[in-house]
Amino acid sequence: MTDEPTDQHSTRGFYDRISRAYDLIADSSEHAVRDIGVQALGVSHGQRVLEIGCGTGHGLVGLADAVGHSGQVHGVDISSGMMAVARNRLQSAGPRNVTLTIADARTLCFRSNVFDAVFMSFTLELFEGAIPDVLAEVRRVLRVGGRVGIVAMSAAGQTNAMIDLYQWLHRRWPHVIDCRPIDVVGVLQEAHFQTRTAHVAAIWGLPVIVAIGVRTSAASHEGSTP
């Protein structure tokens, strides 16, 4: 038996099943805007970076190149299948300072104030009502002045035939059409991040936003690094 919530267990199983086909299904459309997000995050040599929902590892390779041999990249994902694909990709790409961990973003297994940047690409929107919990954990593990980069479907208030179709498909098959649009800037501000940049792109006529949030100060309830 397991005490894992049913929705989390279903999500883990779904991504395990599609892990070997995920790049064929989704990466061809996601990679360009993901690369924009990595570039906008502004990672530099020697920094320590976390990618949440690292999937099959494409973002990890780009982040590892950005931090260089003196930096560190940590990738977390809930799916062991996706992590296996990511591990193979990293091995093929050559030596990288990358550590992979199977973990839930709502309870990150890292100390407070240790990362210079956190990155999520088509991941935050999967948490539905737990988005504030995820961003609270992101804020906890970021150093003051650290950045979080979010790439997500945008709830921009606009509509067209593709948006209407996508939203209908999401309502009907939420575990398959899983990336629902969210107000990225709004949720970052509610989580006490200062929004520094926001770039709007599109995939198949669907609005996608690349937003950077900055942790500007330490809250009184947040602990320091042990």
GUGURO-975616 format. One line per field, with one value per residue: chain; residue in three letters; z, y, x of N, C-alpha, C in turn. Coordinates in pm, whole numbers, always signed. Layout:
N
chain A;...
resn ala;...
n.up Z;...
n.north Y;...
n.east X;...
ca.up Z;...
ca.north Y;...
ca.east X;...
c.up Z;...
c.north Y;...
c.east X;...
This chain:
226
chain A;A;A;A;A;A;A;A;A;A;A;A;A;A;A;A;A;A;A;A;A;A;A;A;A;A;A;A;A;A;A;A;A;A;A;A;A;A;A;A;A;A;A;A;A;A;A;A;A;A;A;A;A;A;A;A;A;A;A;A;A;A;A;A;A;A;A;A;A;A;A;A;A;A;A;A;A;A;A;A;A;A;A;A;A;A;A;A;A;A;A;A;A;A;A;A;A;A;A;A;A;A;A;A;A;A;A;A;A;A;A;A;A;A;A;A;A;A;A;A;A;A;A;A;A;A;A;A;A;A;A;A;A;A;A;A;A;A;A;A;A;A;A;A;A;A;A;A;A;A;A;A;A;A;A;A;A;A;A;A;A;A;A;A;A;A;A;A;A;A;A;A;A;A;A;A;A;A;A;A;A;A;A;A;A;A;A;A;A;A;A;A;A;A;A;A;A;A;A;A;A;A;A;A;A;A;A;A;A;A;A;A;A;A;A;A;A;A;A;A;A;A;A;A;A;A
resn met;thr;asp;glu;pro;thr;asp;gln;his;ser;thr;arg;gly;phe;tyr;asp;arg;ile;ser;arg;ala;tyr;asp;leu;ile;ala;asp;ser;ser;glu;his;ala;val;arg;asp;ile;gly;val;gln;ala;leu;gly;val;ser;his;gly;gln;arg;val;leu;glu;ile;gly;cys;gly;thr;gly;his;gly;leu;val;gly;leu;ala;asp;ala;val;gly;his;ser;gly;gln;val;his;gly;val;asp;ile;ser;ser;gly;met;met;ala;val;ala;arg;asn;arg;leu;gln;ser;ala;gly;pro;arg;asn;val;thr;leu;thr;ile;ala;asp;ala;arg;thr;leu;cys;phe;arg;ser;asn;val;phe;asp;ala;val;phe;met;ser;phe;thr;leu;glu;leu;phe;glu;gly;ala;ile;pro;asp;val;leu;ala;glu;val;arg;arg;val;leu;arg;val;gly;gly;arg;val;gly;ile;val;ala;met;ser;ala;ala;gly;gln;thr;asn;ala;met;ile;asp;leu;tyr;gln;trp;leu;his;arg;arg;trp;pro;his;val;ile;asp;cys;arg;pro;ile;asp;val;val;gly;val;leu;gln;glu;ala;his;phe;gln;thr;arg;thr;ala;his;val;ala;ala;ile;trp;gly;leu;pro;val;ile;val;ala;ile;gly;val;arg;thr;ser;ala;ala;ser;his;glu;gly;ser;thr;pro
n.up +0;-37;+76;-99;-260;-469;-716;-752;-771;-1007;-1191;-1178;-1278;-1537;-1664;-1638;-1815;-2066;-2098;-2270;-2515;-2492;-2590;-2865;-2865;-2740;-2721;-2962;-3004;-2775;-2728;-2832;-2699;-2441;-2447;-2476;-2224;-2058;-2143;-2069;-1794;-1722;-1624;-1491;-1499;-1238;-1077;-879;-965;-986;-1151;-1169;-1237;-1446;-1648;-1952;-1967;-2141;-2073;-1859;-1974;-2114;-1898;-1749;-1924;-1908;-1639;-1625;-1545;-1287;-1163;-1038;-1113;-1029;-1081;-1047;-1051;-1064;-1187;-1238;-1480;-1664;-1553;-1599;-1878;-1889;-1751;-1927;-2143;-2034;-1987;-2248;-2337;-2222;-1956;-1684;-1425;-1278;-1077;-1019;-883;-762;-670;-498;-583;-399;-153;-129;-122;-18;+147;+289;+108;-90;-368;-671;-884;-1007;-1226;-1426;-1672;-1846;-1623;-1368;-1394;-1374;-1114;-1025;-768;-587;-654;-505;-288;-412;-513;-273;-169;-367;-322;-67;-107;-267;-278;-141;-384;-577;-875;-1030;-1307;-1521;-1759;-1925;-2021;-2099;-1923;-2058;-2100;-2358;-2658;-2904;-3177;-3141;-2872;-2743;-2823;-2708;-2432;-2401;-2455;-2244;-2022;-2073;-2095;-1869;-1774;-1998;-2177;-2022;-1946;-1831;-1896;-1701;-1483;-1487;-1410;-1215;-1017;-940;-825;-612;-461;-361;-526;-724;-1041;-1309;-1586;-1874;-2137;-2420;-2609;-2856;-2910;-3154;-3195;-2937;-2646;-2478;-2194;-2086;-1790;-1543;-1204;-911;-602;-366;-96;+236;+405;+731;+838;+721;+725;+769;+589;+718
n.north -120;+237;+573;+775;+1052;+1011;+1159;+1236;+988;+892;+1079;+1033;+766;+806;+967;+795;+596;+724;+811;+729;+803;+1069;+1287;+1274;+1323;+1577;+1743;+1852;+2070;+2218;+2283;+2520;+2744;+2670;+2693;+2968;+3040;+2935;+3095;+3349;+3326;+3377;+3243;+3194;+3111;+2898;+2909;+2777;+2575;+2478;+2259;+2204;+1943;+1821;+1637;+1480;+1577;+1776;+2052;+2044;+1991;+2230;+2412;+2310;+2357;+2635;+2693;+2585;+2398;+2469;+2516;+2394;+2177;+2075;+1836;+1765;+1537;+1380;+1139;+828;+705;+919;+1030;+830;+847;+1107;+1069;+902;+1078;+1277;+1130;+1072;+1326;+1391;+1470;+1629;+1857;+1752;+1654;+1415;+1374;+1196;+1346;+1536;+1848;+1996;+1946;+2000;+1849;+1999;+2225;+2551;+2860;+2803;+2797;+2969;+3003;+2886;+2673;+2612;+2445;+2418;+2297;+2408;+2460;+2212;+2155;+2254;+2335;+2339;+2517;+2757;+2630;+2505;+2728;+2852;+2672;+2698;+2964;+2932;+2773;+2933;+3173;+3508;+3746;+3558;+3390;+3282;+3103;+3072;+2885;+2863;+2776;+3045;+3223;+3457;+3591;+3613;+3479;+3224;+2999;+2780;+2804;+2771;+2505;+2368;+2413;+2280;+2016;+1980;+1987;+1755;+1544;+1558;+1438;+1377;+1599;+1806;+2054;+2320;+2660;+2929;+3219;+3340;+3560;+3670;+3463;+3450;+3703;+3687;+3502;+3651;+3721;+3938;+4039;+4038;+4017;+3942;+3741;+3684;+3412;+3164;+2848;+2648;+2838;+2882;+3079;+3131;+3200;+3337;+3395;+3578;+3568;+3739;+3677;+3903;+3970;+3839;+3665;+3692;+3443;+3262;+3034;+3026;+2903;+2599
n.east +84;+29;+81;+72;-79;-371;-387;-121;+4;-116;-21;+255;+262;+159;+357;+576;+496;+496;+752;+967;+872;+827;+982;+934;+661;+626;+862;+948;+786;+817;+1085;+1204;+1088;+1151;+1430;+1448;+1361;+1567;+1780;+1681;+1686;+1944;+2175;+2504;+2860;+2971;+2748;+2473;+2210;+1868;+1651;+1313;+1092;+1238;+1218;+1300;+1555;+1662;+1668;+1843;+2093;+2144;+2146;+2361;+2572;+2570;+2643;+2892;+3198;+3255;+3017;+2695;+2426;+2105;+1857;+1514;+1242;+922;+891;+1031;+1076;+1107;+1335;+1522;+1554;+1656;+1898;+2037;+2061;+2228;+2459;+2534;+2588;+2825;+3067;+2910;+2821;+2583;+2314;+2066;+1742;+1467;+1178;+922;+799;+660;+764;+1059;+1382;+1601;+1828;+1756;+1798;+2004;+2027;+2108;+1942;+1626;+1450;+1164;+989;+699;+580;+499;+224;+111;+56;-181;-399;-192;+5;+82;+213;+430;+572;+632;+817;+1013;+1089;+1194;+1427;+1582;+1846;+1857;+1794;+1809;+1683;+1381;+1278;+1008;+840;+543;+205;-4;-250;-387;-618;-704;-856;-898;-969;-796;-718;-965;-1024;-808;-849;-1091;-1009;-831;-1004;-1147;-960;-757;-520;-379;-380;-224;-112;-243;-350;-211;-199;+89;+255;+90;+73;+339;+378;+197;+330;+532;+746;+941;+855;+1064;+1117;+917;+834;+644;+539;+443;+287;+172;-31;-112;-87;+221;+415;+724;+859;+1042;+1109;+1218;+1367;+1351;+1393;+1446;+1192;+1041;+978;+1142;+1410;+1770;+2058;+2173
ca.up +0;-40;+121;-203;-309;-593;-833;-768;-818;-1147;-1270;-1185;-1367;-1675;-1719;-1653;-1936;-2191;-2088;-2386;-2632;-2460;-2680;-2992;-2844;-2693;-2723;-3089;-2995;-2651;-2705;-2866;-2592;-2323;-2463;-2445;-2078;-2002;-2172;-1990;-1654;-1704;-1540;-1525;-1449;-1095;-1001;-841;-1028;-971;-1244;-1118;-1352;-1548;-1758;-2023;-1946;-2235;-2002;-1773;-2055;-2136;-1771;-1712;-2008;-1861;-1511;-1642;-1456;-1150;-1110;-1009;-1154;-969;-1148;-976;-1125;-991;-1267;-1254;-1622;-1725;-1501;-1668;-2008;-1863;-1714;-2051;-2221;-1971;-2011;-2389;-2357;-2164;-1812;-1640;-1281;-1265;-986;-1043;-765;-773;-557;-514;-571;-285;-36;-186;-31;-16;+253;+251;+62;-147;-514;-737;-980;-1021;-1358;-1452;-1807;-1859;-1500;-1258;-1414;-1344;-972;-999;-645;-504;-707;-397;-209;-491;-517;-138;-161;-453;-249;+48;-145;-337;-204;-167;-513;-672;-977;-1076;-1444;-1547;-1894;-1902;-2096;-2040;-1914;-2089;-2121;-2499;-2705;-3046;-3193;-3085;-2726;-2703;-2842;-2609;-2301;-2400;-2445;-2108;-1932;-2101;-2067;-1797;-1755;-2127;-2212;-1880;-1919;-1840;-1887;-1570;-1476;-1432;-1339;-1096;-911;-890;-736;-490;-386;-315;-619;-810;-1181;-1374;-1731;-1923;-2282;-2466;-2733;-2891;-2962;-3226;-3173;-2795;-2582;-2379;-2134;-2018;-1685;-1443;-1075;-827;-457;-333;+45;+318;+492;+871;+877;+647;+796;+696;+559;+835
ca.north +0;+363;+689;+876;+1097;+946;+1238;+1229;+852;+885;+1160;+959;+653;+854;+1008;+675;+523;+795;+870;+701;+868;+1207;+1383;+1272;+1380;+1715;+1828;+1924;+2197;+2289;+2311;+2656;+2836;+2631;+2753;+3111;+3050;+2914;+3215;+3461;+3307;+3446;+3165;+3217;+3012;+2885;+2918;+2654;+2587;+2366;+2248;+2125;+1884;+1823;+1554;+1398;+1630;+1876;+2176;+2021;+2003;+2373;+2476;+2266;+2434;+2773;+2707;+2541;+2294;+2519;+2528;+2271;+2173;+1967;+1814;+1681;+1501;+1279;+1018;+753;+681;+1040;+1047;+734;+906;+1220;+1017;+857;+1196;+1342;+1047;+1089;+1463;+1408;+1505;+1746;+1864;+1742;+1553;+1388;+1325;+1178;+1423;+1615;+1990;+2056;+1924;+1984;+1789;+2084;+2326;+2685;+2962;+2739;+2803;+3100;+3008;+2769;+2676;+2521;+2458;+2341;+2217;+2471;+2451;+2076;+2141;+2300;+2411;+2338;+2612;+2837;+2547;+2486;+2854;+2876;+2591;+2763;+3082;+2887;+2721;+3037;+3279;+3642;+3790;+3448;+3404;+3167;+3118;+2991;+2876;+2802;+2822;+3172;+3263;+3598;+3650;+3616;+3354;+3195;+2863;+2684;+2813;+2708;+2361;+2316;+2413;+2172;+1890;+1972;+1951;+1619;+1449;+1640;+1370;+1370;+1740;+1839;+2188;+2420;+2797;+2994;+3358;+3321;+3681;+3684;+3369;+3489;+3818;+3639;+3429;+3751;+3740;+4056;+3998;+4122;+4016;+3849;+3731;+3606;+3339;+3084;+2713;+2610;+2939;+2892;+3172;+3079;+3310;+3313;+3498;+3567;+3628;+3757;+3680;+4030;+3984;+3724;+3683;+3669;+3304;+3174;+3004;+3042;+2778;+2541
ca.east +0;+103;+7;+87;-209;-412;-351;+24;+34;-159;+71;+381;+244;+141;+487;+658;+454;+526;+886;+1052;+814;+793;+1048;+862;+528;+620;+980;+961;+714;+852;+1227;+1243;+1050;+1229;+1562;+1432;+1353;+1701;+1858;+1629;+1722;+2072;+2267;+2644;+2955;+2990;+2624;+2404;+2079;+1775;+1538;+1201;+1024;+1343;+1175;+1399;+1689;+1712;+1699;+1960;+2213;+2166;+2182;+2495;+2665;+2573;+2714;+3029;+3248;+3261;+2881;+2623;+2286;+2027;+1729;+1418;+1122;+847;+884;+1156;+1094;+1163;+1470;+1608;+1584;+1745;+2029;+2101;+2096;+2342;+2577;+2572;+2635;+2958;+3071;+2835;+2799;+2439;+2264;+1925;+1672;+1322;+1125;+801;+833;+590;+849;+1192;+1478;+1720;+1832;+1711;+1895;+2122;+2031;+2109;+1832;+1538;+1388;+1053;+936;+575;+576;+427;+79;+65;+28;-318;-417;-70;+103;+142;+304;+552;+646;+686;+938;+1112;+1138;+1275;+1559;+1657;+1913;+1805;+1845;+1800;+1580;+1304;+1232;+889;+784;+412;+90;-46;-391;-376;-750;-738;-917;-910;-1019;-702;-727;-1092;-1010;-713;-912;-1190;-935;-777;-1113;-1192;-852;-657;-392;-312;-360;-208;-60;-349;-300;-214;-152;+223;+298;+7;+110;+471;+361;+132;+432;+629;+856;+933;+865;+1163;+1094;+816;+837;+530;+562;+326;+304;+49;-133;-145;+7;+315;+490;+851;+864;+1149;+1079;+1337;+1346;+1417;+1429;+1411;+1076;+1076;+956;+1231;+1532;+1894;+2124;+2240
c.up +0;+11;+22;-250;-445;-716;-859;-822;-964;-1237;-1287;-1286;-1513;-1736;-1728;-1784;-2065;-2197;-2213;-2514;-2612;-2556;-2815;-2980;-2824;-2720;-2851;-3086;-2876;-2649;-2731;-2753;-2461;-2330;-2437;-2294;-2013;-2024;-2086;-1843;-1622;-1613;-1586;-1458;-1297;-1014;-976;-882;-1006;-1083;-1185;-1236;-1470;-1663;-1820;-2032;-2043;-2165;-1916;-1850;-2078;-2010;-1728;-1796;-1956;-1732;-1521;-1539;-1311;-1086;-1085;-1057;-1087;-1044;-1065;-1066;-1046;-1059;-1281;-1401;-1693;-1680;-1567;-1806;-1990;-1830;-1837;-2137;-2165;-1993;-2154;-2414;-2300;-2020;-1783;-1488;-1254;-1171;-1008;-918;-796;-650;-598;-489;-454;-155;-84;-80;-30;+100;+200;+201;-3;-299;-562;-833;-978;-1155;-1365;-1591;-1825;-1742;-1394;-1271;-1383;-1200;-930;-869;-555;-555;-597;-312;-282;-491;-380;-118;-248;-382;-134;+5;-220;-239;-231;-293;-619;-763;-1000;-1217;-1471;-1696;-1882;-2003;-2025;-2042;-1933;-2115;-2266;-2541;-2857;-3057;-3130;-2932;-2676;-2714;-2735;-2471;-2291;-2384;-2305;-2009;-1949;-2065;-1995;-1776;-1884;-2175;-2078;-1851;-1937;-1832;-1745;-1583;-1409;-1352;-1210;-984;-856;-792;-605;-401;-344;-397;-696;-955;-1255;-1524;-1764;-2075;-2325;-2601;-2766;-2939;-3024;-3202;-3029;-2726;-2474;-2325;-2071;-1918;-1589;-1317;-989;-680;-403;-188;+119;+403;+633;+911;+811;+723;+709;+674;+683;+819
c.north +125;+474;+804;+919;+1038;+1025;+1233;+1092;+837;+962;+1089;+843;+695;+891;+892;+604;+592;+844;+848;+767;+1018;+1307;+1389;+1341;+1530;+1800;+1906;+2059;+2281;+2342;+2456;+2754;+2799;+2694;+2904;+3130;+3032;+3038;+3333;+3449;+3366;+3375;+3187;+3113;+3016;+2887;+2780;+2668;+2460;+2371;+2154;+2074;+1875;+1728;+1473;+1464;+1733;+2005;+2162;+2038;+2151;+2446;+2437;+2337;+2576;+2789;+2662;+2436;+2339;+2534;+2391;+2285;+2052;+1958;+1726;+1656;+1390;+1143;+952;+723;+800;+1060;+950;+787;+1024;+1174;+970;+976;+1265;+1261;+1061;+1227;+1486;+1454;+1635;+1740;+1866;+1627;+1538;+1327;+1310;+1243;+1497;+1762;+2058;+2038;+1896;+1938;+1866;+2181;+2461;+2768;+2905;+2755;+2949;+3114;+2876;+2783;+2573;+2548;+2363;+2244;+2278;+2452;+2312;+2060;+2195;+2382;+2417;+2434;+2701;+2758;+2528;+2614;+2892;+2795;+2650;+2883;+3040;+2846;+2823;+3130;+3412;+3696;+3681;+3462;+3272;+3197;+3020;+2999;+2802;+2853;+2942;+3191;+3414;+3666;+3657;+3482;+3346;+3049;+2759;+2685;+2745;+2556;+2301;+2309;+2304;+2037;+1871;+1930;+1805;+1514;+1520;+1571;+1357;+1511;+1812;+1982;+2293;+2560;+2853;+3138;+3357;+3442;+3698;+3591;+3398;+3606;+3777;+3562;+3519;+3751;+3869;+4011;+4095;+4130;+3919;+3855;+3641;+3543;+3261;+2948;+2674;+2709;+2957;+2981;+3104;+3197;+3258;+3427;+3470;+3639;+3633;+3755;+3799;+4044;+3859;+3756;+3640;+3522;+3209;+3155;+3029;+2907;+2726;+2546
c.east +88;+16;+20;-51;-240;-369;-202;+66;-2;-64;+204;+370;+231;+275;+585;+625;+497;+670;+971;+1000;+793;+856;+978;+727;+533;+742;+996;+892;+760;+995;+1265;+1209;+1121;+1368;+1558;+1429;+1488;+1786;+1813;+1666;+1859;+2169;+2411;+2733;+2965;+2863;+2565;+2258;+1998;+1672;+1435;+1120;+1119;+1315;+1287;+1536;+1742;+1753;+1823;+2090;+2246;+2209;+2323;+2601;+2680;+2652;+2859;+3071;+3253;+3124;+2820;+2478;+2222;+1894;+1640;+1298;+1053;+851;+1021;+1183;+1157;+1308;+1568;+1648;+1681;+1886;+2106;+2145;+2221;+2470;+2626;+2632;+2774;+2952;+2997;+2823;+2649;+2404;+2114;+1863;+1524;+1260;+999;+834;+764;+668;+991;+1293;+1610;+1711;+1783;+1829;+2019;+2134;+2033;+1992;+1755;+1466;+1276;+998;+818;+559;+486;+276;+24;+20;-108;-323;-295;+37;+162;+241;+437;+636;+701;+814;+1049;+1173;+1230;+1415;+1643;+1727;+1842;+1873;+1843;+1679;+1509;+1255;+1119;+853;+652;+310;+31;-197;-396;-509;-791;-799;-907;-953;-927;-707;-853;-1083;-919;-777;-1019;-1121;-879;-885;-1154;-1087;-738;-524;-313;-279;-345;-166;-170;-289;-312;-167;-16;+269;+219;+48;+249;+460;+294;+229;+548;+759;+833;+953;+955;+1143;+982;+816;+722;+563;+434;+369;+171;-64;-174;-42;+90;+394;+619;+868;+978;+1104;+1204;+1296;+1423;+1458;+1387;+1290;+1113;+1064;+1055;+1362;+1654;+1958;+2195;+2392
